[in-house]
Amino acid sequence: MKKITMFLVAILVAVSFVSVSFAGGAHKVTGEVVKTEGEMVEVKDEKGKIHKLHVNKATKQTGEIKTGAKVEAEMTEEGHANSIAVKEAMKK
């Protein structure tokens, strides 16, 4: 009985670690919008990497998202933007 209990506890601990690692799927991207096309927005971060974000009606948007704007976005591993906010409007 003790062996079964210990085995079940070990499985529960392993499953809890797996679920925590999946919960960390979203990450933040900060940078400049370099392209917008339909529901796709490309953001260039400070290291020069281009991140392609899918922005739709489900995305929480703050400000006008257009080329040249400095934005901060929270995106999933699949590239969907959960939120995107303009931090600094483009310079005129």
MARBA-3410 file (N, C-alpha, C, O; in Angstrom, 1 decimal):
92
0.8,-1.2,0.0,0.0,0.0,0.0,0.9,1.3,0.0,0.6,2.2,-0.7 ~ 2.0,1.2,0.8,2.8,2.4,0.8,3.5,2.6,-0.5,3.6,3.8,-1.0 ~ 3.8,1.6,-1.2,4.5,1.7,-2.5,3.5,2.4,-3.5,3.9,3.2,-4.3 ~ 2.2,2.0,-3.5,1.2,2.5,-4.4,1.0,4.0,-4.1,0.9,4.8,-5.0 ~ 1.0,4.3,-2.8,0.8,5.7,-2.4,2.0,6.6,-2.8,1.8,7.7,-3.4
3.2,6.1,-2.6,4.4,6.8,-3.1,4.4,7.0,-4.6,4.8,8.0,-5.1 ~ 4.0,6.0,-5.3,3.9,6.0,-6.8,2.9,7.1,-7.2,3.2,7.9,-8.1 ~ 1.8,7.1,-6.6,0.8,8.1,-7.0,1.3,9.6,-6.6,1.0,10.5,-7.4 ~ 1.9,9.7,-5.5,2.5,11.0,-5.2,3.5,11.5,-6.2,3.5,12.6,-6.6 ~ 4.4,10.6,-6.6,5.4,10.9,-7.6,4.8,11.3,-8.9,5.2,12.2,-9.6
3.7,10.6,-9.3,3.0,11.0,-10.6,2.4,12.4,-10.4,2.5,13.2,-11.4 ~ 1.7,12.7,-9.3,1.1,14.0,-9.1,2.2,15.1,-9.2,1.9,16.1,-9.7 ~ 3.3,14.9,-8.6,4.4,15.9,-8.6,4.9,16.1,-10.0,5.1,17.2,-10.5 ~ 5.1,15.0,-10.8,5.5,15.1,-12.1,4.5,15.8,-13.0,4.9,16.7,-13.8 ~ 3.2,15.6,-12.8,2.2,16.2,-13.6,2.1,17.7,-13.2,1.9,18.5,-14.1
2.3,18.1,-12.0,2.3,19.5,-11.6,3.5,20.3,-12.3,3.3,21.4,-12.7 ~ 4.6,19.6,-12.4,5.7,20.3,-13.1,5.5,20.5,-14.6,5.8,21.5,-15.1 ~ 4.8,19.5,-15.2,4.5,19.6,-16.6,3.5,20.7,-16.8,3.7,21.5,-17.8 ~ 2.5,20.8,-16.0,1.5,21.9,-16.2,2.0,23.3,-16.0,1.6,24.2,-16.6 ~ 3.0,23.4,-15.1,3.7,24.7,-14.8,4.5,25.1,-16.1,4.5,26.3,-16.4
5.1,24.2,-16.7,5.9,24.5,-17.9,5.0,24.9,-19.0,5.4,25.8,-19.8 ~ 3.8,24.3,-19.2,2.9,24.7,-20.2,2.3,26.1,-19.9,1.9,26.8,-20.9 ~ 2.1,26.4,-18.7,1.5,27.7,-18.3,2.4,28.9,-18.8,1.9,30.0,-18.9 ~ 3.7,28.7,-18.9,4.6,29.7,-19.3,4.7,30.0,-20.8,5.7,30.5,-21.3 ~ 3.6,29.6,-21.5,3.7,29.7,-23.0,3.6,31.1,-23.5,4.2,31.3,-24.6
3.1,32.1,-22.8,3.0,33.4,-23.3,4.3,34.2,-22.9,4.8,34.0,-21.9 ~ 4.7,35.1,-23.8,5.8,35.9,-23.5,5.6,37.3,-24.1,4.8,37.5,-25.0 ~ 6.4,38.3,-23.6,6.2,39.7,-24.0,7.3,40.0,-25.1,8.4,39.6,-25.1 ~ 6.8,40.9,-26.0,7.7,41.4,-27.1,7.5,42.9,-27.1,6.4,43.4,-27.0 ~ 8.6,43.6,-27.1,8.6,45.1,-27.1,9.5,45.5,-28.3,10.6,45.0,-28.5
9.0,46.4,-29.1,9.7,46.9,-30.2,8.9,47.8,-31.1,7.9,48.4,-30.7 ~ 9.4,47.9,-32.4,8.8,48.8,-33.3,8.1,48.0,-34.4,8.6,47.0,-34.9 ~ 6.9,48.5,-34.7,6.1,47.9,-35.8,6.7,48.2,-37.1,6.9,49.4,-37.4 ~ 7.1,47.2,-37.9,7.8,47.4,-39.1,6.9,47.1,-40.3,7.1,47.5,-41.4 ~ 5.8,46.4,-40.0,4.8,46.0,-41.1,3.5,45.6,-40.6,3.4,44.9,-39.5
2.4,46.0,-41.2,1.1,45.5,-40.9,0.4,45.1,-42.2,0.5,45.8,-43.2 ~ -0.2,43.9,-42.1,-0.9,43.4,-43.3,-2.0,42.5,-42.9,-1.8,41.4,-42.4 ~ -3.3,43.1,-43.0,-4.4,42.3,-42.5,-4.4,42.1,-41.0,-4.3,43.1,-40.3 ~ -4.4,40.9,-40.6,-4.4,40.6,-39.2,-3.0,40.3,-38.7,-2.8,39.9,-37.5 ~ -2.0,40.5,-39.5,-0.6,40.2,-39.2,0.2,41.5,-38.9,0.1,42.5,-39.7
0.9,41.5,-37.8,1.7,42.7,-37.4,3.2,42.1,-37.2,3.3,41.2,-36.5 ~ 4.2,42.8,-37.8,5.5,42.4,-37.6,6.2,43.4,-36.7,6.2,44.6,-36.9 ~ 6.8,43.0,-35.6,7.5,43.8,-34.6,8.9,43.5,-34.5,9.3,42.3,-34.4 ~ 9.8,44.5,-34.7,11.2,44.3,-34.6,11.7,44.7,-33.2,11.5,45.8,-32.7 ~ 12.3,43.7,-32.4,12.7,44.0,-31.1,14.0,44.6,-31.0,14.6,44.9,-32.1
14.5,45.0,-29.8,15.8,45.7,-29.7,17.0,44.9,-30.2,18.0,45.6,-30.5 ~ 16.9,43.6,-30.3,18.0,42.8,-30.8,17.9,42.7,-32.4,18.8,42.0,-33.0 ~ 16.9,43.2,-33.0,16.7,43.1,-34.4,15.9,41.9,-34.9,15.7,41.8,-36.1 ~ 15.4,41.1,-34.0,14.6,40.0,-34.4,13.2,40.4,-34.7,12.6,41.2,-34.0 ~ 12.6,39.9,-35.8,11.3,40.2,-36.3,10.3,39.1,-35.7,10.5,37.9,-35.8
9.3,39.6,-35.0,8.3,38.7,-34.4,7.0,39.0,-35.2,6.5,40.1,-35.3 ~ 6.4,37.9,-35.7,5.1,38.0,-36.5,4.0,37.7,-35.5,3.9,36.6,-35.0 ~ 3.1,38.7,-35.4,2.0,38.5,-34.5,0.6,38.5,-35.2,0.4,39.2,-36.2 ~ -0.2,37.6,-34.8,-1.6,37.5,-35.3,-2.5,38.4,-34.4,-2.6,38.0,-33.2 ~ -3.0,39.4,-34.9,-3.9,40.3,-34.1,-5.3,40.3,-34.7,-5.5,40.5,-35.9
-6.3,40.0,-33.8,-7.7,39.9,-34.3,-8.6,40.5,-33.3,-8.1,41.2,-32.3 ~ -9.9,40.3,-33.4,-10.9,40.9,-32.5,-10.7,40.4,-31.0,-11.1,41.1,-30.1 ~ -10.1,39.2,-30.9,-9.9,38.7,-29.5,-8.7,39.4,-28.8,-8.5,39.2,-27.6 ~ -7.8,40.1,-29.6,-6.7,40.7,-29.0,-7.1,42.0,-28.4,-7.8,42.8,-29.0 ~ -6.6,42.2,-27.1,-6.8,43.5,-26.4,-5.9,44.5,-27.0,-4.7,44.4,-26.9
-6.4,45.6,-27.7,-5.6,46.6,-28.3,-5.7,47.9,-27.6,-6.8,48.3,-27.3 ~ -4.6,48.6,-27.4,-4.6,49.9,-26.9,-3.8,50.8,-27.8,-2.6,50.6,-28.1 ~ -4.4,51.9,-28.3,-3.7,52.8,-29.3,-3.8,52.3,-30.7,-4.3,51.2,-31.0 ~ -3.3,53.1,-31.6,-3.4,52.8,-33.1,-2.1,52.0,-33.5,-1.0,52.6,-33.4 ~ -2.3,50.8,-33.9,-1.2,50.0,-34.3,-0.9,50.2,-35.8,-1.6,49.8,-36.6
0.3,50.9,-36.0,0.7,51.2,-37.4,2.2,51.2,-37.5,2.9,51.3,-36.5 ~ 2.7,51.1,-38.7,4.1,51.1,-38.9,4.8,52.3,-38.2,4.4,53.5,-38.4 ~ 5.9,52.0,-37.5,6.7,53.0,-36.8,6.3,53.2,-35.4,7.1,53.8,-34.6 ~ 5.2,52.6,-34.9,4.8,52.7,-33.5,5.6,51.8,-32.7,6.0,50.7,-33.1 ~ 6.0,52.3,-31.5,6.6,51.4,-30.5,5.5,50.7,-29.7,4.7,51.4,-29.1
5.6,49.4,-29.6,4.6,48.6,-29.0,5.1,47.6,-28.0,6.3,47.3,-28.0 ~ 4.2,47.2,-27.1,4.5,46.0,-26.2,3.4,45.0,-26.4,2.2,45.4,-26.3 ~ 3.7,43.8,-26.7,2.7,42.8,-26.9,2.9,41.6,-26.1,4.1,41.2,-25.8 ~ 1.9,40.9,-25.7,2.0,39.6,-25.0,1.4,38.6,-26.0,0.3,38.7,-26.5 ~ 2.3,37.6,-26.4,1.9,36.7,-27.4,2.1,35.3,-27.0,2.9,35.0,-26.1
1.4,34.4,-27.6,1.5,32.9,-27.3,2.7,32.4,-28.2,3.2,33.0,-29.0 ~ 3.0,31.1,-27.9,4.1,30.5,-28.6,3.7,30.3,-30.1,4.6,30.2,-31.0 ~ 2.4,30.2,-30.4,1.9,30.1,-31.7,1.9,31.4,-32.5,1.7,31.4,-33.7 ~ 2.1,32.5,-31.8,2.2,33.8,-32.5,1.0,34.7,-32.4,0.9,35.8,-33.0 ~ 0.0,34.2,-31.6,-1.2,35.1,-31.5,-1.0,36.1,-30.4,-0.5,35.8,-29.3
-1.3,37.3,-30.7,-1.2,38.4,-29.7,-2.4,38.4,-28.7,-3.5,38.7,-29.2 ~ -2.2,38.2,-27.5,-3.3,38.3,-26.5,-3.6,39.7,-26.2,-4.7,40.1,-26.0 ~ -2.5,40.6,-26.2,-2.7,42.0,-26.1,-1.5,42.7,-26.8,-0.4,42.2,-27.0 ~ -1.8,43.9,-27.3,-0.8,44.8,-27.9,-1.1,46.2,-27.6,-2.3,46.7,-27.7 ~ -0.1,47.0,-27.1,-0.4,48.4,-26.7,0.7,49.3,-27.2,1.9,48.9,-27.2
0.3,50.4,-27.7,1.3,51.4,-28.2,1.9,52.1,-27.0,1.2,52.6,-26.2 ~ 3.2,52.1,-27.0,4.0,52.7,-25.9,4.4,54.1,-26.3,4.6,55.0,-25.5 ~ 4.7,54.2,-27.6,5.2,55.5,-28.1,4.7,55.6,-29.6,5.0,54.8,-30.4 ~ 4.0,56.7,-29.9,3.5,56.9,-31.2,4.7,57.2,-32.2,5.7,57.6,-31.7 ~ 4.5,56.9,-33.4,5.5,57.2,-34.4,5.8,58.7,-34.5,4.9,59.5,-34.3
7.0,59.0,-34.7,7.4,60.4,-34.8,7.1,61.0,-36.2,7.3,60.3,-37.2 ~ 6.6,62.2,-36.2,6.2,62.8,-37.4,7.3,63.7,-37.9,7.1,64.4,-39.0
END
